[in-house]
Amino acid sequence: MMYKSKLKELFTGSFIEVQKLCSTLEDFNLKYIVQDDKKSAVLAGFGITNLNYTHRLLVYKNDYDFALKILKITNQVWFDC
């Protein structure tokens, strides 16, 4: 069972952006979780105002530095964390 305290947010963005990053993480056999705020809002009966930041990519804290390094090397992350 995974607990949220063991996870760290790696990226927040649209579905397409997050899926691209997931594909790269899968190539390196890194486990991740995609949190879909849009789907959660719809299920709860709420709307969501910003569709550009609806998905969060979470990785284990002990894999975070390695995952960030991979995404920077492959030029898929364009920001400094």
Stockholm file with secondary structure:
# STOCKHOLM 1.0

chainA/1-81         MMYKSKLKELFTGSFIEVQKLCSTLEDFNLKYIVQDDKKSAVLAGFGITNLNYTHRLLVYKNDYDFALKILKITNQVWFDC
#=GR chainA/1-81 SS CCCGGGEEEEEEECHHHHHHHHHHHHHTTCCEEEEEHHHHHHHHTCCCSCGGGCEEEEEEHHHHHHHHHHHHHTTCCCSCC
#=GC SS_cons        CCCGGGEEEEEEECHHHHHHHHHHHHHTTCCEEEEEHHHHHHHHTCCCSCGGGCEEEEEEHHHHHHHHHHHHHTTCCCSCC
//
